[in-house]
């Protein structure tokens, strides 16, 4: 592997009963952390490091990231732990009574020892204004409409005053259930990108850092001082000093930010492309570890009314790619078994104890092992435990993130396959088309950068003769053309050329 930095971090930061998934992909990719939550966790890290003057710098050394994440207990109590507000607003007409009753209802606000919301009466002209602001901010929140606990619901990231981390149900400590370090991995990828300085300059110009109107409104729901709470976050681990994914995701964020989209319109596309590249990262690293030599490819169906050959190929490729991470786990353990260290231990006295010590050092496993005292059974048990652990979350990244961002779908079939949605197509187009581009060039770009295949030229280059059907892929490309045209993102000129158009392109490009 060309990108290997370290298979194992310093022992003092290992907080896992087994260190295989983390050694391969980092600590950690987590399927229940949705793309928006990845972005929010990234913001927590970025804002803290920016405040310290070290944004996108691993100032303490590689994999030594430490940061404080905001809690904003007053804001999140008001938005998501405030069930009596509508009733109080309707039941009383006098503002002084309303405020008194509301303060009484919030006397046991979660995580706050001595709740004091008296500052709100100074920040708002009346109780109705306060209630309207709460309703508007709550209605635009992230995960706000789910049945998750109030400590796992989040304000839309209008600015620095709206960003905070996940907490436990008592709001007394941070919780790693939904903020599971994937946002930290994204941050470290940017730290190790060659485009980090360009990205930083563009991020500095965005609304969430400059402070827009809604960010200022959110500040009215909070006291002036927001002291850090809890412990400093640490132990993020990215195994590779460099990898093409780091520059690719930075390149796409830079392209999107340079478009100057109005308001916060760019955020969904940043979220989409971040999660898309994390999927690419997992698949490409898995292929490297498993030493897969066939071309990496993702055949995308533009959904047709009837079943097509493209759909069959896409379903098969999805299944093949979905097994890559499990193959990487097997290959990683195989490499331990084939290592000179393991083979030497087998030929020495007390081979079992030596082999167990190797696993303790290499993968942080074996302390509770209670099986037969032979190296073969020891390794067999490790394989079983590693596969079981991998299936709990890491194995689902490809499917979970793929479905969340609109890359993977079951539309029109019972099987999952690659069938990009309009939203993902927009994100890909905005990130790759500065102003306009011929359709065939756009398809070539998607293949070269992401291994996405829509048309016949790209398919013919990598598919076998049995799989390739020129007419089927030409029809697929025509359906894509029609989709893009219906979205106002493509025009066909009189000379027969179809041009993909970026409506956000600057006039000087």
N, C-alpha and C positions, 0 to 999 in steps of 0.2 A: 504494500500500500504506500502510495507516494505522499500521502497527507498526514501520516501518523505523527502525532506529537507525543502522546503518552497513553499507554493502555490502562494506567492506574494512577490516580491522583495520590498526593501525599496521604498517608494512612489516617491522619487526624481529621480529614474531612469526609471520610467514608461513613455514610449513615445508612447503609443498606446491608441486608443479610446476604446479598450476592451481587457481585459487580461484573456482570457480563453485558446486559443491555446497555448499561451506562458506559462501559469501556468501548463499546462499538459506536454508539450514537450520541452519548453525552447524558448528563444528569439534569433533566430528562425530558423526552418526548412523552406526552401524556394525552390519551385519547379523550378524556372527559374535559380537558381544557379546550374549550371551543376557540375558533380563530379570533373572535372579539376579545376573549379573556386573555389570549396570548398577547394581543396588542395592548391591553390594559396593564398587564404585568410588565411588559416592555416599557411602557410609559413610566411606571413607578420607578424602575431602575434608571431610565434615562434622565428623568427630572431630578432625581437625587444626585446623580453623577454630574449633571450639568450645574446644579447648585454648588457643588464642590469644585467646579472648574476643571473637571476631568472626564467630560463626556467622550465616549468612544476611546478611552485610554484605559488599559488595564494597569492602572498606576501602581498597584501593589504587586504586580507580577501576574503571569499567566495563571488563570483559574484561581485567583485570589480576590475576586470581586466581593465587596461588602457594601451594603447600601441600607438606607432607612426607607421604609414604605409608609406612606400616610395612612391614617385610620379614619379621620374626619367623622368622628362618632356623632357629633351634633347633626351634620348634614345627612348622614345615612339614617339616623333615627327619625329625622323629620320627613325624609322621603319614603322610607320603607318600613318604619316601625311606628306608624302614626295613624292607627285605624280609626280613631274617634274624631279626626279633624272634620270630615264632611258632616257628621252628625252635629257637632258643636256649631258649625257654621249655619246649619239650617234651624237649629233649636233655639238660638238666641239672636236677638237683633242688636243688642247693645254691645259695642266693641269691648268695653271694659269687662263685661261679664264673659264674653267669648274668650278673651285672653286669660282670664282667671281660671275658667273651666279647662281650657286647653293646657295651661301650665300644670294644673292638677293632674290631668291625664298623662302628662309626661314626667311625673315625679319619679318614675322608676325606669327611665330611659336606659336602654341596654348599654352596658359597659361604662357608664358614667356614674361615679360614686355620689356626687352631689350635683345633679342636673340644674343648670341655670340657663334658661333661654330668654332671660329678660332683655337681652340685647336686641331681640327681634322687633320689639315695639318701637325701638328707635330707628330701625332700618326700613320699616314699612309705614305708609300713611294710614292704613287700616287693616283689619283682620281679613277682609275680602281680598285685598291685594296679596297678602301673605298666602292665603289659601290658593289663589289662582296660580301663583308662582310655583307652589308645591305641586299642584296638579300637572302643570306643564312640564316641569323637570322630571317628575315621576313618570309621566307618559312617554318620555323619550329615553328612558333608562335602558341599560343593557341587562338582559335577563329579568327585567322588571315584571313581565307578565307570566313568568314561570312560577311553579309552586315551591321554588327554593326558599330557604330561610332568608330572613331580611338581611342577614350579614353576608349573604352571597348574591346580593343584587347591587347593581352599580349604576351610577349616573353616566349619561353620555359624556364622553371626554371633550367637553367644550373648552377646557383649559386646565391650568394647574390646580384650580380650586375644586375640580371635579374628579380628581384621580385619587383612588385609594385601593387598598389590597383586600383580599378575602380574610374573613375572621371566623373564629369558631362560633358556635350557637350562642354562647354567652357574651360574645364580643370582648373577650378577655385576653385572647392571644391570636396570633395569625394562624390560619389553617391552610394546609397544603392540598386540600381536596380539589380545588378548582384553580388555584394558582400554584401549579406543580413544577415550576422552573422552566417551562417551555419558553416563556417570554424572556427569561434570563439567557437561555441559549440563543434566542434571536438577537439579543443585545450583544452577546459575545461574538456572534457572527459579524455584526457590523464593526465591532472593535478590531477584528482581524481582516477586514476588507480593505483593499487598496483604494476604495472610493469613499472611505469614511469621512474625509475632510469635506468633500463635495456634498455628501449627504447631510452633514452637520450644519453647514451653512444654509441649506434649504429648509431643514427642520426649524432652524431659528426664526425663519420668516413666517412660520405658519401660525394660524389663529390660536391654536392651543398653547402657544408660547407667548404670543403678543398680548393675549387677553382680550377676547371679543366680548360682546354685550352679555351673552348668556353666561360666560365665565364670571363676569362681574356680578350678575344677578345671583349666581350660586354662592358667591362670597357673602352676600347679605344674609344667607341662612346659617352662617358660621361665625363664631367669635373671632376676634382679630388675631389672636395667637393660636397657632396649631403646633404644639410641641410634639416631637416624635415619641411614639409609644412602642412598647414591646422591645424585642431584641433586634439587633442589627442582623439583616439577612446575609447569609454566606453560603458557601459550598456549591456554587454553580460550577459545572465542569463541562467543557467542550474539548473533546479528545484531539482535535486536529488544529495545528498551527495555521494551516491554510487549506482551502478547498474551493473549487469553482463556485459552489453555491453561495459563498459569502459575497463574492463580487456580483453574482447574478441577481441576488435579491436586492443588493444595494443599487445596482444599475436600474432595476425596475422602480424602486422607490424614488430614485432621483428623477427618472423620466416622468413619473406621475406628478411629483411635486413641481417640476418645472412647467407643467401645463397651466398652473395658476387657476385651477378650478375654483368656482365661487364658494364661499362659506366653508362648510365641512364636507363638501361633496367628494373630496379625494379620499376620505377615511375608509369607506367600504372597499375601495380598490387597494389601498395599502394593506388592509386586513386580508383580502383575498390573495394578494400576491405573496404576503408573508407566509400564510398557511400553504399555499401552492408550492413554494420553494422548500418548505419543511418536508412536504411529501416527496419532492424530488430528492432532497438530501437523504431521507431515509432509504429510498429505493436505490439511489446510486451508491451509497455506502454499503448497503446490503449486497449489491452486485460485486463490489470490490472485495468484501470479506469472503463471500462465497466463490470468488474467482469465476464469475460468469463472463464469458467472452462473446456471446452473441450480442448484436446491437440492441441497445436499450430503445424501446419504442412504446408509444401509447397511441393506439389507433382509436380515433374519436369518431363516433357516429353522430351525424346530424340527423336527428330522429326522423324516420320515415313512417308513412302510414302502415306499411307492411314490413315484415321481417326481411332483412337484407343480409348479404354476405358480410358486410361491414359489421353488422351487429354481432354475428357469430364470432368473427375475429376479435372484436373488441371484448366480448365476454371472456373468451379464452385467454387473451392477454391480461385482462384484469385479474383473473384467477392466478395466472402465472406470476404476475408482479406481486400479488397479495401474499404469496408464499415465500417471497425473497427474504424477508426479515427472519423467518424461521430457519431458512437455509443458512443464513449468516450465523445464527446461534450455534447450529450444528458445526459449521466450519470453524468457528472460533474455538470450540472445545476440541475439535479434531486437531487443531494447530497445537493446543496444549499437549495432547497425547503424542503428537509426532515430534515435539521439541526434544532437543538433545538433553535437556534437564530431566524430563520425564523418563526418557529411555535409559538414561544413566541410573536413575533412581530404581528402576525395575531390576537392574542387575546387581544391586547392592543389598547388603544385609538390612533387615527391617525396612523392606521396600514399601510396605503399606504406610508406615509413619512418615517416610520421606515424601511419598506421593501426596499424602494428606497435607503435609507442610507446603508443598508446591501449590496446591489448590487454595490454601489459606492465603498465600502470598499473591497469587495471580488473580483469583476471582473472589476472594474474601468469603469463602464458603467451606463448610465442613466441621465447624465447631460442634454442631448438634447431631452430627452423623452417627447413626446407631446400627448400621448394616454390617454385613460381613466384612472382616478385616482383610480384604484383598483389594489390590489396585483396580482390578477389572470391575468389581461390584461398586467400588467407590466412584469410578468414572461413570458407570451406568446410572447410578443414582443422581449424580450431578446433571447428566443429560436430561433425565426425567424432570428434575426440579427446575432446571433452567427453562425447559420448554413450557412447563406449567406456569411459571412466573411470567414468561414472555407473553403467553396467551391472555394474561389478565388485563393488559393495557397496551403495551408497545406494539403488539401484533395488529392492533386495530387502527393504528394511525392512518394507514393508507385508505382504509374504508371511511373512517370517521371524518377526517379532514377533507377527504375527497368529496363526500356527500355534503358537508357543510358549505364548501365553497362552490359547489355545482359542477365538479369534474366527474363525479361518479353518480350514476342514476339507475333506477329500475323502470323508468318510464317506458310503458309499452311492452314490458317483459317481466318475467319473474326472476331474472338473473341480473346481477350488477354488471355494469360495463361503463366505459368512458363515453359520456354524452354531455358535453359542456352546455351549461345554461346560458341564457342571454347575459346575465350579470358577469359571469366569468369571461365570456367572449369580449365583453366591453373592457374588462380589466386588462386582458391580454392585448387588445387593440390599443388602448390608451397608453400602455407601457412600451409599445413597440413601433407605433406609427407616429412620427413627429408631426407630420401634416397630412400627407397622402402617400399611398403606396399601391402599386399594382397588386391585384389579388394573388397572383402566383408568387410574387416576392414575399407577400405576407405569409403565405403557407410555407414557403421555404424558410422564412425566419422562425416560425413556430417549430419547425422540425429541427433546425440547427441549434436553437436555444433550449428547447424543452423536450425534444423527441416526440412532439405531438404530430400525428399524421391525419390529414383530412383528405388530401388529393392523391391522384394517381402517380405523379412524379416521385413524391417522397415514398409512397408505398412500394413502388416498383424497385426502389433502391435497396430495400431491406427485407421484403417479404419473399417467401419461397414461391415457386411457380404454381404450386397447388393452392396457395392462399391468395395470390394476386389476381384480381379481375379488374382490368382497366376500366370497363364501362361502369362497374359498381362504384369505383372510387371517383370517377368523373361525375357520376350522379350525386355522390356524397358532397363533392365540392360545389356543385350547382345548388344543392340545398343550403349549404353554408352561405353562398352568395345571396340567395333569396332571403335568408334570415338576416344577414347584415343589412341588406337593402331595406327590409321592413323596419329595421331599427334606425334607419337614416344614416347608416355608417358605410354605405357603399353606393357608388354610382357607376353605371355602365355607359361609356361614351359611344359616339357614332362610329368610331374606328374599331369597335369591338373589344376595347380594353375595359376591364372592370377595375375600378380604383377603390380601395379601402380608404375611408376618410376619418380623420380625427377632428371632431367638431370643436375641441378645446385647443387646437393648435394655435400658436401665436402667429400673428400676421407677418412677423419678420422672419419666420422660419421657411 
